Amino acid sequence: MKTITITASVILSLSSFQLSNADILKTYTVIKYNKNSGSKAIIYNDPTIHSRIISALPEGSKGVVAIAKPRKYSKKLWLNVFWKGKTGWMLSKYLKYDKNTSRKANKQACQANNLTACL
């Protein structure tokens, strides 16, 4: 499978991202966290809440890109994500699929690399 590097828009805050001819970028928006407890949507180093915290995202943060299919660890669904240059794991319950941003990201990636198979 051919792997290429894309330069995505500021909307996604991606500087460089690997995409194969058949990959589809899926982007998400942070939709909720418990404001009363002060918790935020966290990107962890590994798919466990006991792992090192990489970043804390406020509600409404856009452009969280899933870089792998969701996986279940310890009875919770996790996504391996990329956001503003950081890669890690997030609980899926804090994310909502963003169809419009995903469409824009895929269109831009395909145009930048003269690909038609990924649309």
N, C-alpha and C positions, 0 to 999 in steps of 0.2 A: 504494500500500500504506500503510495506516495505521500510524504508529509511535507507541508509547506508552512511558511511563517506568514501570518497576516498582521497588518497594522490596523487596528480597529479604531472606531471613533472615540471622542472624548466622552460620549454618552456612556460607554461601557468602561471607561478608565483602563483600557487595555493598552499596553505599550507593545507587547509582542506575545503572540499566542499560537500554539501549534494546532493545525487543522488539517485533517486528511480530506481527500476528495469526497468521501462519503459522510463525514461528520456533520452534525447539525449543532449549532450553538444554542443552548437553552439558557435564557437569562431570567432572573428572579428579582422580586422586590421584597424587602423585609416588611412583613405585615403586622406583627404583634410581638409584644413582650409584656411582662407583668410590670407595669409602671409603679405599682405600690411597693414592690420589693426592690425596685431599683435595678432589676436585671435587664439585660439587653440581649439581642441576638448575637451570639458569640461565635467567632471562628476559632476552632481548636486545632492544635497540631495533629491530634489523632481523634478518631471517632469515639470519644468518651469525655464526659464533663470533668473528669479528673486530669485531663491532659493540659498541657501548657496553653494559655490563651494567646492567640495571635492578634486578634482585633475584636472590638465590640462595635456592632453596627446599630445605629438608632433606627427606630421605626421609620419607614418610608425610603430607606436607602435603596437605590436602584442599581442595576448593572451587575448583580451577583451572577457570575457565570458558572454553571455546572460543568465540570470537566470530566465527569464520569457518571455512570448510571447510579441512581440511589442504591444504598446498601443498608441492610439491617444489622445493627450491632447492639447487643444487650437490649433487645426488644424495642429499639428505637430506630427510626428511619433517618439516615444521615446522607448528606450530599457532600461530595468532594468539590470544593468551589474555588474560584479565583475572583478576587475583588481588590481593586486599586493596588495591584502589584503583589498582593498577598495570596497565598494558597493554603488551604486547610479544610477542615470539616465543620459543617453546620447541621443542626437539627432541622429537618425538613418542615417541622410544624411552624417555624418562624418565617417561612418563605412562600411566596405565591408566584406561580409561573407568569411571566410577563410576555404575552404573545406579541405585542407590537414591537417591543425592544428586541426580542428574539428575531423577528422578521427583519428588522433593520440591520442587526448584526450579521445575519446570514447573507443578506443581500450585499452588504459592504464587503464581507469576506470573499464572496464569490467574484464580485467585480474586481477587487484588488488583485485577485489571483487568476483571473480569466477562467473560472470554473463554472460549469453549468450543472454538473451532476449533484451538487449539494443543495440546489434550490428545489 
